[in-house]
Amino acid sequence: MTIAPSHFTTVILFATFASIIFGITQRSTPKAMVRYGAYCFVLFLAAVIAASWLMYFIRH
Amino acid sequence: MMAQREDAAKQSAASKANRLGYMALVAGWLVPGAGHLMLKRWGRGLLVLASISCMFVLGMMMGARLYAPNTADLLDMLGFLGDLGAGLLYLVGHSLGLGQAPVQVVTADYGAKFVVVAGLLNLISAVDAHSIAVGRKP
């Protein structure tokens, strides 16, 4: 079975899993883990959206 | 005499924690989350297991290529090291001949990155389990 998700779906999946692991491994308390995981997730998405707009303006 | 006994007890406890740390490290590398589960960190272990396994499986479903050990290309060697971080997921997948087909779709490249990053995240998790076992992290 194969799947072919869109680029953005792939980014969301990647950001979700990576953020969970970063949260668990980089912080000690459950509350700090959730906050850091959410922070990483937002940063992943923000970086991708910023890079996408940057590429758009380079192209146009 | 008392001081000697206390020193011996401390050394024994440190040695036990050290052994447990290495066991957690190896278990965590072989099976994602196993290091945390071994230390009874159930929530963390299950989340690590689910995240790394999903990432690896989704990568394979996207048509990822599994890197094999070779000395021909530096990038291939680095990819192999990243893949190897997934432990048994990689070893079983490679022994079953998965990820050997030529890349035909663009998502296969995303998939390959998913598999490599799953391996690297698994290594971070295994080291985290080691840190918990030896008392460096609560």
N, CA and C atoms of all chains as a GROMACS GRO file, in nm:
protein
  594
    1MET      N    1   0.084  -0.120   0.000
    1MET     CA    2   0.000   0.000   0.000
    1MET      C    3   0.088   0.126   0.000
    2THR      N    4   0.057   0.215  -0.090
    2THR     CA    5   0.136   0.340  -0.096
    2THR      C    6   0.045   0.461  -0.078
    3ILE      N    7   0.104   0.567  -0.029
    3ILE     CA    8   0.029   0.692  -0.014
    3ILE      C    9   0.110   0.804  -0.079
    4ALA      N   10   0.040   0.909  -0.118
    4ALA     CA   11   0.109   1.024  -0.178
    4ALA      C   12   0.048   1.152  -0.122
    5PRO      N   13   0.080   1.185   0.002
    5PRO     CA   14   0.023   1.306   0.062
    5PRO      C   15   0.080   1.433  -0.003
    6SER      N   16   0.006   1.542   0.015
    6SER     CA   17   0.055   1.668  -0.040
    6SER      C   18   0.176   1.716   0.041
    7HIS      N   19   0.244   1.815  -0.012
    7HIS     CA   20   0.362   1.867   0.056
    7HIS      C   21   0.324   1.920   0.195
    8PHE      N   22   0.212   1.993   0.201
    8PHE     CA   23   0.173   2.053   0.329
    8PHE      C   24   0.132   1.946   0.431
    9THR      N   25   0.060   1.844   0.385
    9THR     CA   26   0.023   1.734   0.476
    9THR      C   27   0.150   1.667   0.530
   10THR      N   28   0.245   1.648   0.441
   10THR     CA   29   0.372   1.586   0.483
   10THR      C   30   0.440   1.670   0.590
   11VAL      N   31   0.438   1.802   0.568
   11VAL     CA   32   0.500   1.892   0.666
   11VAL      C   33   0.431   1.881   0.801
   12ILE      N   34   0.297   1.877   0.799
   12ILE     CA   35   0.222   1.870   0.926
   12ILE      C   36   0.254   1.739   0.998
   13LEU      N   37   0.257   1.629   0.923
   13LEU     CA   38   0.290   1.499   0.985
   13LEU      C   39   0.430   1.502   1.046
   14PHE      N   40   0.524   1.552   0.968
   14PHE     CA   41   0.663   1.559   1.013
   14PHE      C   42   0.673   1.644   1.140
   15ALA      N   43   0.609   1.762   1.136
   15ALA     CA   44   0.616   1.854   1.249
   15ALA      C   45   0.553   1.792   1.374
   16THR      N   46   0.443   1.721   1.355
   16THR     CA   47   0.375   1.659   1.470
   16THR      C   48   0.466   1.557   1.539
   17PHE      N   49   0.518   1.463   1.461
   17PHE     CA   50   0.599   1.357   1.522
   17PHE      C   51   0.730   1.412   1.581
   18ALA      N   52   0.794   1.499   1.507
   18ALA     CA   53   0.921   1.554   1.557
   18ALA      C   54   0.898   1.638   1.684
   19SER      N   55   0.789   1.713   1.687
   19SER     CA   56   0.761   1.797   1.804
   19SER      C   57   0.733   1.711   1.928
   20ILE      N   58   0.662   1.601   1.908
   20ILE     CA   59   0.634   1.511   2.022
   20ILE      C   60   0.766   1.462   2.083
   21ILE      N   61   0.856   1.417   1.996
   21ILE     CA   62   0.984   1.364   2.046
   21ILE      C   63   1.068   1.475   2.109
   22PHE      N   64   1.071   1.591   2.046
   22PHE     CA   65   1.147   1.703   2.104
   22PHE      C   66   1.092   1.739   2.242
   23GLY      N   67   0.959   1.746   2.252
   23GLY     CA   68   0.897   1.780   2.380
   23GLY      C   69   0.933   1.681   2.489
   24ILE      N   70   0.924   1.552   2.456
   24ILE     CA   71   0.952   1.447   2.555
   24ILE      C   72   1.099   1.448   2.598
   25THR      N   73   1.187   1.466   2.500
   25THR     CA   74   1.330   1.449   2.532
   25THR      C   75   1.399   1.576   2.584
   26GLN      N   76   1.344   1.692   2.551
   26GLN     CA   77   1.416   1.814   2.586
   26GLN      C   78   1.365   1.882   2.713
   27ARG      N   79   1.256   1.834   2.769
   27ARG     CA   80   1.203   1.894   2.891
   27ARG      C   81   1.175   1.785   2.995
   28SER      N   82   1.162   1.827   3.122
   28SER     CA   83   1.153   1.728   3.230
   28SER      C   84   1.011   1.706   3.283
   29THR      N   85   0.932   1.812   3.289
   29THR     CA   86   0.798   1.797   3.347
   29THR      C   87   0.694   1.789   3.235
   30PRO      N   88   0.583   1.718   3.261
   30PRO     CA   89   0.480   1.702   3.157
   30PRO      C   90   0.431   1.836   3.100
   31LYS      N   91   0.411   1.934   3.187
   31LYS     CA   92   0.361   2.064   3.140
   31LYS      C   93   0.463   2.131   3.047
   32ALA      N   94   0.589   2.126   3.088
   32ALA     CA   95   0.694   2.187   3.004
   32ALA      C   96   0.708   2.111   2.873
   33MET      N   97   0.687   1.977   2.877
   33MET     CA   98   0.697   1.897   2.754
   33MET      C   99   0.590   1.940   2.653
   34VAL      N  100   0.467   1.957   2.703
   34VAL     CA  101   0.357   1.997   2.614
   34VAL      C  102   0.383   2.136   2.556
   35ARG      N  103   0.427   2.226   2.640
   35ARG     CA  104   0.453   2.363   2.593
   35ARG      C  105   0.566   2.366   2.492
   36TYR      N  106   0.673   2.293   2.518
   36TYR     CA  107   0.787   2.293   2.426
   36TYR      C  108   0.751   2.222   2.295
   37GLY      N  109   0.672   2.113   2.306
   37GLY     CA  110   0.628   2.042   2.185
   37GLY      C  111   0.543   2.134   2.098
   38ALA      N  112   0.450   2.208   2.161
   38ALA     CA  113   0.364   2.300   2.085
   38ALA      C  114   0.449   2.411   2.022
   39TYR      N  115   0.546   2.459   2.097
   39TYR     CA  116   0.636   2.564   2.047
   39TYR      C  117   0.712   2.516   1.923
   40CYS      N  118   0.765   2.394   1.931
   40CYS     CA  119   0.838   2.337   1.816
   40CYS      C  120   0.746   2.321   1.696
   41PHE      N  121   0.623   2.273   1.721
   41PHE     CA  122   0.527   2.251   1.613
   41PHE      C  123   0.499   2.383   1.541
   42VAL      N  124   0.472   2.488   1.618
   42VAL     CA  125   0.444   2.619   1.559
   42VAL      C  126   0.566   2.670   1.481
   43LEU      N  127   0.684   2.651   1.538
   43LEU     CA  128   0.805   2.696   1.469
   43LEU      C  129   0.826   2.622   1.336
   44PHE      N  130   0.801   2.491   1.338
   44PHE     CA  131   0.814   2.413   1.214
   44PHE      C  132   0.722   2.471   1.106
   45LEU      N  133   0.594   2.488   1.142
   45LEU     CA  134   0.497   2.537   1.044
   45LEU      C  135   0.531   2.680   1.000
   46ALA      N  136   0.566   2.765   1.096
   46ALA     CA  137   0.598   2.904   1.063
   46ALA      C  138   0.718   2.910   0.968
   47ALA      N  139   0.817   2.827   0.995
   47ALA     CA  140   0.938   2.827   0.910
   47ALA      C  141   0.903   2.783   0.768
   48VAL      N  142   0.817   2.682   0.758
   48VAL     CA  143   0.779   2.632   0.624
   48VAL      C  144   0.700   2.738   0.548
   49ILE      N  145   0.604   2.802   0.617
   49ILE     CA  146   0.523   2.905   0.550
   49ILE      C  147   0.610   3.024   0.510
   50ALA      N  148   0.701   3.064   0.598
   50ALA     CA  149   0.791   3.176   0.565
   50ALA      C  150   0.880   3.140   0.446
   51ALA      N  151   0.935   3.018   0.446
   51ALA     CA  152   1.021   2.976   0.335
   51ALA      C  153   0.942   2.967   0.205
   52SER      N  154   0.816   2.924   0.214
   52SER     CA  155   0.732   2.915   0.094
   52SER      C  156   0.708   3.053   0.033
   53TRP      N  157   0.675   3.151   0.120
   53TRP     CA  158   0.653   3.287   0.068
   53TRP      C  159   0.783   3.344   0.011
   54LEU      N  160   0.893   3.315   0.075
   54LEU     CA  161   1.022   3.363   0.026
   54LEU      C  162   1.048   3.308  -0.115
   55MET      N  163   1.022   3.179  -0.133
   55MET     CA  164   1.043   3.118  -0.265
   55MET      C  165   0.946   3.177  -0.368
   56TYR      N  166   0.823   3.206  -0.322
   56TYR     CA  167   0.724   3.266  -0.412
   56TYR      C  168   0.775   3.401  -0.463
   57PHE      N  169   0.828   3.484  -0.373
   57PHE     CA  170   0.874   3.617  -0.414
   57PHE      C  171   1.002   3.610  -0.497
   58ILE      N  172   1.084   3.513  -0.473
   58ILE     CA  173   1.203   3.495  -0.557
   58ILE      C  174   1.161   3.459  -0.700
   59ARG      N  175   1.060   3.373  -0.706
   59ARG     CA  176   1.012   3.326  -0.838
   59ARG      C  177   0.943   3.438  -0.916
   60HIS      N  178   0.869   3.526  -0.842
   60HIS     CA  179   0.794   3.632  -0.910
   60HIS      C  180   0.868   3.764  -0.902
   61MET      N  181   3.510   0.193   5.920
   61MET     CA  182   3.439   0.072   5.878
   61MET      C  183   3.302   0.105   5.818
   62MET      N  184   3.229   0.193   5.890
   62MET     CA  185   3.096   0.236   5.841
   62MET      C  186   3.110   0.312   5.708
   63ALA      N  187   3.214   0.396   5.704
   63ALA     CA  188   3.237   0.477   5.583
   63ALA      C  189   3.267   0.387   5.464
   64GLN      N  190   3.345   0.280   5.490
   64GLN     CA  191   3.379   0.187   5.382
   64GLN      C  192   3.253   0.118   5.329
   65ARG      N  193   3.166   0.079   5.424
   65ARG     CA  194   3.042   0.012   5.383
   65ARG      C  195   2.954   0.108   5.301
   66GLU      N  196   2.948   0.233   5.345
   66GLU     CA  197   2.868   0.332   5.270
   66GLU      C  198   2.924   0.353   5.131
   67ASP      N  199   3.058   0.360   5.123
   67ASP     CA  200   3.121   0.377   4.991
   67ASP      C  201   3.089   0.259   4.900
   68ALA      N  202   3.099   0.139   4.958
   68ALA     CA  203   3.071   0.018   4.879
   68ALA      C  204   2.926   0.017   4.832
   69ALA      N  205   2.834   0.058   4.920
   69ALA     CA  206   2.691   0.062   4.883
   69ALA      C  207   2.666   0.164   4.773
   70LYS      N  208   2.734   0.280   4.784
   70LYS     CA  209   2.718   0.384   4.682
   70LYS      C  210   2.771   0.336   4.547
   71GLN      N  211   2.889   0.269   4.552
   71GLN     CA  212   2.948   0.219   4.428
   71GLN      C  213   2.859   0.114   4.363
   72SER      N  214   2.800   0.029   4.449
   72SER     CA  215   2.711  -0.076   4.397
   72SER      C  216   2.587  -0.014   4.332
   73ALA      N  217   2.530   0.088   4.398
   73ALA     CA  218   2.411   0.155   4.343
   73ALA      C  219   2.444   0.225   4.212
   74ALA      N  220   2.562   0.289   4.207
   74ALA     CA  221   2.603   0.360   4.085
   74ALA      C  222   2.625   0.261   3.971
   75SER      N  223   2.686   0.147   4.005
   75SER     CA  224   2.712   0.046   3.904
   75SER      C  225   2.580  -0.011   3.849
   76LYS      N  226   2.482  -0.029   3.941
   76LYS     CA  227   2.351  -0.082   3.900
   76LYS      C  228   2.281   0.018   3.808
   77ALA      N  229   2.285   0.146   3.845
   77ALA     CA  230   2.221   0.251   3.764
   77ALA      C  231   2.288   0.260   3.628
   78ASN      N  232   2.420   0.244   3.627
   78ASN     CA  233   2.495   0.248   3.502
   78ASN      C  234   2.453   0.135   3.408
   79ARG      N  235   2.441   0.015   3.468
   79ARG     CA  236   2.402  -0.102   3.388
   79ARG      C  237   2.260  -0.083   3.333
   80LEU      N  238   2.171  -0.035   3.420
   80LEU     CA  239   2.033  -0.010   3.378
   80LEU      C  240   2.029   0.096   3.267
   81GLY      N  241   2.116   0.196   3.280
   81GLY     CA  242   2.124   0.301   3.178
   81GLY      C  243   2.159   0.245   3.042
   82TYR      N  244   2.260   0.159   3.037
   82TYR     CA  245   2.300   0.102   2.908
   82TYR      C  246   2.193   0.008   2.852
   83MET      N  247   2.126  -0.064   2.944
   83MET     CA  248   2.017  -0.151   2.898
   83MET      C  249   1.904  -0.068   2.837
   84ALA      N  250   1.872   0.045   2.902
   84ALA     CA  251   1.766   0.132   2.851
   84ALA      C  252   1.807   0.191   2.717
   85LEU      N  253   1.935   0.223   2.704
   85LEU     CA  254   1.986   0.281   2.579
   85LEU      C  255   1.971   0.181   2.463
   86VAL      N  256   2.015   0.059   2.488
   86VAL     CA  257   2.010  -0.043   2.381
   86VAL      C  258   1.865  -0.082   2.350
   87ALA      N  259   1.784  -0.100   2.456
   87ALA     CA  260   1.642  -0.135   2.435
   87ALA      C  261   1.571  -0.024   2.359
   88GLY      N  262   1.600   0.100   2.397
   88GLY     CA  263   1.538   0.215   2.330
   88GLY      C  264   1.578   0.227   2.186
   89TRP      N  265   1.702   0.187   2.155
   89TRP     CA  266   1.746   0.191   2.015
   89TRP      C  267   1.677   0.079   1.935
   90LEU      N  268   1.675  -0.043   1.993
   90LEU     CA  269   1.618  -0.156   1.919
   90LEU      C  270   1.469  -0.139   1.894
   91VAL      N  271   1.395  -0.104   2.000
   91VAL     CA  272   1.250  -0.085   1.988
   91VAL      C  273   1.216   0.056   2.036
   92PRO      N  274   1.164   0.141   1.950
   92PRO     CA  275   1.134   0.278   1.991
   92PRO      C  276   1.046   0.282   2.116
   93GLY      N  277   1.090   0.358   2.215
   93GLY     CA  278   1.012   0.373   2.338
   93GLY      C  279   1.038   0.267   2.442
   94ALA      N  280   1.107   0.159   2.406
   94ALA     CA  281   1.128   0.048   2.500
   94ALA      C  282   1.212   0.093   2.620
   95GLY      N  283   1.305   0.184   2.598
   95GLY     CA  284   1.387   0.233   2.709
   95GLY      C  285   1.302   0.302   2.814
   96HIS      N  286   1.210   0.385   2.769
   96HIS     CA  287   1.121   0.455   2.863
   96HIS      C  288   1.025   0.356   2.929
   97LEU      N  289   0.973   0.262   2.851
   97LEU     CA  290   0.879   0.164   2.907
   97LEU      C  291   0.949   0.079   3.014
   98MET      N  292   1.076   0.046   2.987
   98MET     CA  293   1.154  -0.033   3.083
   98MET      C  294   1.168   0.040   3.216
   99LEU      N  295   1.172   0.173   3.209
   99LEU     CA  296   1.187   0.256   3.330
   99LEU      C  297   1.052   0.298   3.387
  100LYS      N  298   0.946   0.236   3.335
  100LYS     CA  299   0.808   0.261   3.380
  100LYS      C  300   0.762   0.404   3.354
  101ARG      N  301   0.818   0.466   3.249
  101ARG     CA  302   0.766   0.595   3.203
  101ARG      C  303   0.668   0.562   3.090
  102TRP      N  304   0.548   0.514   3.132
  102TRP     CA  305   0.455   0.455   3.034
  102TRP      C  306   0.410   0.556   2.928
  103GLY      N  307   0.370   0.674   2.972
  103GLY     CA  308   0.319   0.775   2.878
  103GLY      C  309   0.423   0.814   2.775
  104ARG      N  310   0.542   0.846   2.823
  104ARG     CA  311   0.649   0.887   2.733
  104ARG      C  312   0.686   0.773   2.637
  105GLY      N  313   0.695   0.652   2.692
  105GLY     CA  314   0.733   0.536   2.610
  105GLY      C  315   0.633   0.511   2.499
  106LEU      N  316   0.505   0.516   2.533
  106LEU     CA  317   0.403   0.488   2.431
  106LEU      C  318   0.399   0.598   2.325
  107LEU      N  319   0.418   0.722   2.369
  107LEU     CA  320   0.421   0.832   2.270
  107LEU      C  321   0.541   0.819   2.176
  108VAL      N  322   0.656   0.783   2.232
  108VAL     CA  323   0.775   0.765   2.148
  108VAL      C  324   0.753   0.649   2.051
  109LEU      N  325   0.699   0.538   2.104
  109LEU     CA  326   0.672   0.420   2.020
  109LEU      C  327   0.579   0.458   1.905
  110ALA      N  328   0.468   0.526   1.939
  110ALA     CA  329   0.370   0.561   1.836
  110ALA      C  330   0.430   0.659   1.734
  111SER      N  331   0.499   0.761   1.782
  111SER     CA  332   0.551   0.865   1.691
  111SER      C  333   0.655   0.808   1.595
  112ILE      N  334   0.754   0.737   1.650
  112ILE     CA  335   0.863   0.687   1.565
  112ILE      C  336   0.812   0.580   1.470
  113SER      N  337   0.726   0.490   1.522
  113SER     CA  338   0.675   0.383   1.435
  113SER      C  339   0.591   0.442   1.323
  114CYS      N  340   0.502   0.537   1.357
  114CYS     CA  341   0.418   0.600   1.254
  114CYS      C  342   0.505   0.670   1.150
  115MET      N  343   0.605   0.741   1.197
  115MET     CA  344   0.691   0.814   1.104
  115MET      C  345   0.762   0.716   1.008
  116PHE      N  346   0.814   0.606   1.064
  116PHE     CA  347   0.884   0.507   0.982
  116PHE      C  348   0.788   0.443   0.882
  117VAL      N  349   0.671   0.400   0.933
  117VAL     CA  350   0.575   0.330   0.846
  117VAL      C  351   0.522   0.424   0.738
  118LEU      N  352   0.489   0.548   0.776
  118LEU     CA  353   0.441   0.643   0.675
  118LEU      C  354   0.548   0.669   0.570
  119GLY      N  355   0.673   0.678   0.614
  119GLY     CA  356   0.784   0.696   0.519
  119GLY      C  357   0.790   0.581   0.421
  120MET      N  358   0.777   0.458   0.473
  120MET     CA  359   0.782   0.341   0.383
  120MET      C  360   0.663   0.341   0.288
  121MET      N  361   0.546   0.382   0.340
  121MET     CA  362   0.426   0.386   0.254
  121MET      C  363   0.439   0.492   0.145
  122MET      N  364   0.519   0.594   0.169
  122MET     CA  365   0.541   0.696   0.067
  122MET      C  366   0.641   0.648  -0.039
  123GLY      N  367   0.696   0.529  -0.018
  123GLY     CA  368   0.788   0.472  -0.117
  123GLY      C  369   0.933   0.500  -0.088
  124ALA      N  370   0.965   0.517   0.041
  124ALA     CA  371   1.103   0.550   0.080
  124ALA      C  372   1.201   0.440   0.039
  125ARG      N  373   1.321   0.485   0.013
  125ARG     CA  374   1.430   0.391  -0.013
  125ARG      C  375   1.502   0.370   0.119
  126LEU      N  376   1.532   0.244   0.152
  126LEU     CA  377   1.612   0.214   0.272
  126LEU      C  378   1.758   0.207   0.230
  127TYR      N  379   1.841   0.285   0.296
  127TYR     CA  380   1.983   0.285   0.261
  127TYR      C  381   2.050   0.157   0.310
  128ALA      N  382   2.142   0.106   0.230
  128ALA     CA  383   2.216  -0.014   0.268
  128ALA      C  384   2.359   0.028   0.303
  129PRO      N  385   2.427  -0.053   0.386
  129PRO     CA  386   2.566  -0.017   0.419
  129PRO      C  387   2.654  -0.028   0.295
  130ASN      N  388   2.722   0.079   0.265
  130ASN     CA  389   2.819   0.075   0.155
  130ASN      C  390   2.918   0.189   0.174
  131THR      N  391   3.025   0.184   0.100
  131THR     CA  392   3.128   0.288   0.116
  131THR      C  393   3.143   0.369  -0.012
  132ALA      N  394   3.042   0.360  -0.100
  132ALA     CA  395   3.055   0.427  -0.229
  132ALA      C  396   3.030   0.577  -0.220
  133ASP      N  397   2.934   0.616  -0.139
  133ASP     CA  398   2.890   0.755  -0.140
  133ASP      C  399   2.870   0.802   0.005
  134LEU      N  400   2.928   0.917   0.036
  134LEU     CA  401   2.920   0.968   0.173
  134LEU      C  402   2.776   0.991   0.217
  135LEU      N  403   2.694   1.047   0.127
  135LEU     CA  404   2.554   1.074   0.162
  135LEU      C  405   2.478   0.944   0.188
  136ASP      N  406   2.510   0.840   0.110
  136ASP     CA  407   2.447   0.709   0.133
  136ASP      C  408   2.486   0.654   0.270
  137MET      N  409   2.612   0.675   0.306
  137MET     CA  410   2.659   0.625   0.437
  137MET      C  411   2.587   0.698   0.550
  138LEU      N  412   2.572   0.831   0.535
  138LEU     CA  413   2.501   0.907   0.638
  138LEU      C  414   2.354   0.866   0.645
  139GLY      N  415   2.296   0.844   0.526
  139GLY     CA  416   2.156   0.797   0.522
  139GLY      C  417   2.142   0.662   0.591
  140PHE      N  418   2.240   0.575   0.568
  140PHE     CA  419   2.237   0.443   0.633
  140PHE      C  420   2.244   0.456   0.785
  141LEU      N  421   2.332   0.546   0.832
  141LEU     CA  422   2.344   0.565   0.978
  141LEU      C  423   2.213   0.617   1.036
  142GLY      N  424   2.150   0.711   0.964
  142GLY     CA  425   2.021   0.763   1.009
  142GLY      C  426   1.916   0.654   1.013
  143ASP      N  427   1.908   0.576   0.906
  143ASP     CA  428   1.811   0.465   0.900
  143ASP      C  429   1.835   0.365   1.012
  144LEU      N  430   1.962   0.335   1.036
  144LEU     CA  431   1.998   0.236   1.138
  144LEU      C  432   1.952   0.277   1.277
  145GLY      N  433   1.935   0.408   1.299
  145GLY     CA  434   1.888   0.457   1.427
  145GLY      C  435   1.750   0.405   1.463
  146ALA      N  436   1.673   0.364   1.363
  146ALA     CA  437   1.537   0.312   1.391
  146ALA      C  438   1.541   0.171   1.449
  147GLY      N  439   1.660   0.112   1.463
  147GLY     CA  440   1.676  -0.018   1.528
  147GLY      C  441   1.610  -0.132   1.452
  148LEU      N  442   1.526  -0.208   1.522
  148LEU     CA  443   1.466  -0.327   1.461
  148LEU      C  444   1.376  -0.292   1.344
  149LEU      N  445   1.314  -0.174   1.348
  149LEU     CA  446   1.227  -0.135   1.235
  149LEU      C  447   1.309  -0.138   1.106
  150TYR      N  448   1.430  -0.082   1.112
  150TYR     CA  449   1.515  -0.081   0.993
  150TYR      C  450   1.567  -0.222   0.962
  151LEU      N  451   1.616  -0.290   1.066
  151LEU     CA  452   1.678  -0.422   1.043
  151LEU      C  453   1.578  -0.520   0.982
  152VAL      N  454   1.455  -0.519   1.036
  152VAL     CA  455   1.352  -0.609   0.983
  152VAL      C  456   1.312  -0.565   0.841
  153GLY      N  457   1.291  -0.435   0.823
  153GLY     CA  458   1.253  -0.384   0.691
  153GLY      C  459   1.358  -0.417   0.586
  154HIS      N  460   1.484  -0.400   0.623
  154HIS     CA  461   1.592  -0.428   0.528
  154HIS      C  462   1.602  -0.576   0.498
  155SER      N  463   1.586  -0.658   0.604
  155SER     CA  464   1.596  -0.803   0.580
  155SER      C  465   1.478  -0.855   0.498
  156LEU      N  466   1.364  -0.784   0.503
  156LEU     CA  467   1.249  -0.825   0.422
  156LEU      C  468   1.259  -0.770   0.278
  157GLY      N  469   1.361  -0.693   0.254
  157GLY     CA  470   1.380  -0.640   0.118
  157GLY      C  471   1.295  -0.518   0.088
  158LEU      N  472   1.244  -0.452   0.192
  158LEU     CA  473   1.162  -0.333   0.169
  158LEU      C  474   1.253  -0.215   0.130
  159GLY      N  475   1.193  -0.120   0.058
  159GLY     CA  476   1.265   0.003   0.024
  159GLY      C  477   1.379  -0.018  -0.073
  160GLN      N  478   1.371  -0.120  -0.157
  160GLN     CA  479   1.477  -0.146  -0.254
  160GLN      C  480   1.437  -0.104  -0.395
  161ALA      N  481   1.308  -0.076  -0.414
  161ALA     CA  482   1.261  -0.042  -0.549
  161ALA      C  483   1.313   0.096  -0.589
  162PRO      N  484   1.334   0.116  -0.719
  162PRO     CA  485   1.380   0.249  -0.763
  162PRO      C  486   1.273   0.355  -0.735
  163VAL      N  487   1.321   0.476  -0.704
  163VAL     CA  488   1.230   0.586  -0.672
  163VAL      C  489   1.157   0.630  -0.799
  164GLN      N  490   1.023   0.629  -0.792
  164GLN     CA  491   0.945   0.666  -0.911
  164GLN      C  492   0.854   0.784  -0.887
  165VAL      N  493   0.823   0.812  -0.760
  165VAL     CA  494   0.732   0.923  -0.731
  165VAL      C  495   0.805   1.025  -0.643
  166VAL      N  496   0.756   1.150  -0.650
  166VAL     CA  497   0.825   1.256  -0.577
  166VAL      C  498   0.811   1.238  -0.425
  167THR      N  499   0.700   1.177  -0.381
  167THR     CA  500   0.681   1.159  -0.237
  167THR      C  501   0.780   1.058  -0.178
  168ALA      N  502   0.840   0.978  -0.262
  168ALA     CA  503   0.939   0.881  -0.213
  168ALA      C  504   1.056   0.952  -0.147
  169ASP      N  505   1.087   1.070  -0.199
  169ASP     CA  506   1.197   1.148  -0.140
  169ASP      C  507   1.159   1.197  -0.001
  170TYR      N  508   1.033   1.243   0.013
  170TYR     CA  509   0.985   1.282   0.146
  170TYR      C  510   0.991   1.161   0.239
  171GLY      N  511   0.949   1.046   0.185
  171GLY     CA  512   0.945   0.924   0.265
  171GLY      C  513   1.083   0.886   0.316
  172ALA      N  514   1.183   0.899   0.229
  172ALA     CA  515   1.320   0.866   0.270
  172ALA      C  516   1.364   0.956   0.386
  173LYS      N  517   1.324   1.084   0.379
  173LYS     CA  518   1.359   1.176   0.488
  173LYS      C  519   1.284   1.138   0.616
  174PHE      N  520   1.159   1.095   0.602
  174PHE     CA  521   1.082   1.050   0.719
  174PHE      C  522   1.155   0.936   0.789
  175VAL      N  523   1.202   0.840   0.710
  175VAL     CA  524   1.266   0.721   0.768
  175VAL      C  525   1.398   0.759   0.837
  176VAL      N  526   1.477   0.843   0.771
  176VAL     CA  527   1.605   0.885   0.831
  176VAL      C  528   1.579   0.964   0.960
  177VAL      N  529   1.484   1.057   0.955
  177VAL     CA  530   1.458   1.138   1.074
  177VAL      C  531   1.396   1.053   1.186
  178ALA      N  532   1.314   0.954   1.150
  178ALA     CA  533   1.260   0.863   1.252
  178ALA      C  534   1.376   0.795   1.326
  179GLY      N  535   1.476   0.753   1.250
  179GLY     CA  536   1.594   0.690   1.311
  179GLY      C  537   1.669   0.784   1.403
  180LEU      N  538   1.688   0.908   1.357
  180LEU     CA  539   1.762   1.004   1.439
  180LEU      C  540   1.684   1.041   1.566
  181LEU      N  541   1.552   1.057   1.552
  181LEU     CA  542   1.470   1.088   1.670
  181LEU      C  543   1.472   0.970   1.768
  182ASN      N  544   1.478   0.849   1.712
  182ASN     CA  545   1.483   0.732   1.800
  182ASN      C  546   1.614   0.730   1.881
  183LEU      N  547   1.723   0.773   1.819
  183LEU     CA  548   1.850   0.780   1.892
  183LEU      C  549   1.840   0.882   2.006
  184ILE      N  550   1.778   0.997   1.978
  184ILE     CA  551   1.760   1.099   2.083
  184ILE      C  552   1.678   1.041   2.198
  185SER      N  553   1.573   0.967   2.163
  185SER     CA  554   1.487   0.908   2.266
  185SER      C  555   1.563   0.804   2.350
  186ALA      N  556   1.645   0.725   2.282
  186ALA     CA  557   1.722   0.623   2.354
  186ALA      C  558   1.820   0.689   2.451
  187VAL      N  559   1.884   0.797   2.408
  187VAL     CA  560   1.977   0.869   2.496
  187VAL      C  561   1.899   0.932   2.613
  188ASP      N  562   1.777   0.978   2.585
  188ASP     CA  563   1.693   1.034   2.692
  188ASP      C  564   1.661   0.927   2.796
  189ALA      N  565   1.630   0.806   2.749
  189ALA     CA  566   1.602   0.696   2.842
  189ALA      C  567   1.725   0.666   2.928
  190HIS      N  568   1.842   0.671   2.866
  190HIS     CA  569   1.967   0.650   2.941
  190HIS      C  570   1.983   0.757   3.050
  191SER      N  571   1.954   0.883   3.012
  191SER     CA  572   1.966   0.993   3.109
  191SER      C  573   1.872   0.973   3.227
  192ILE      N  574   1.752   0.925   3.200
  192ILE     CA  575   1.656   0.900   3.308
  192ILE      C  576   1.708   0.788   3.399
  193ALA      N  577   1.760   0.682   3.336
  193ALA     CA  578   1.806   0.565   3.413
  193ALA      C  579   1.922   0.600   3.507
  194VAL      N  580   2.012   0.685   3.461
  194VAL     CA  581   2.128   0.717   3.546
  194VAL      C  582   2.101   0.836   3.638
  195GLY      N  583   1.981   0.893   3.630
  195GLY     CA  584   1.942   0.998   3.724
  195GLY      C  585   1.975   1.138   3.680
  196ARG      N  586   2.019   1.156   3.556
  196ARG     CA  587   2.049   1.290   3.508
  196ARG      C  588   1.923   1.370   3.478
  197LYS      N  589   1.812   1.296   3.455
  197LYS     CA  590   1.686   1.361   3.422
  197LYS      C  591   1.575   1.296   3.505
  198PRO      N  592   1.480   1.376   3.558
  198PRO     CA  593   1.373   1.315   3.637
  198PRO      C  594   1.274   1.236   3.552
   0.00000   0.00000   0.00000
